[in-house]
Amino acid sequence: MSRGGVEGLLTYMSEWTLYIDKCKDNSLYTGISSNPDKRLIEHNLGRGAQWFRQHGQGQIVYTEKYQTYLEAHRRELQIKKWSRIKKDNLIKYGHPTKINLNINT
């Protein structure tokens, strides 16, 4: 059920997080949410994506922040087309355009 009016527009325009979960069977799930921690709890309780009912509970292993739903959704669709090796490299090395350049860390 979609939200209408101002509330729906604000939700659509709020910050969104792309996340990758690693499931108990070592499979990866890519999704987006405006509240990824809450979404993971829902997944692990068997609500939401059927993926988790088949592959076991997950834990978030990677995130990227986006200003709009559309940006996050485009990235989600891009990553879902990737090979497992490419996803593993993203998790291990991070997004190449989001490298932390702070030399003190």
Order of alpha helices (4+ residues) and beta strands (2+ residues): alpha-beta-beta-alpha-alpha-beta-alpha-alpha
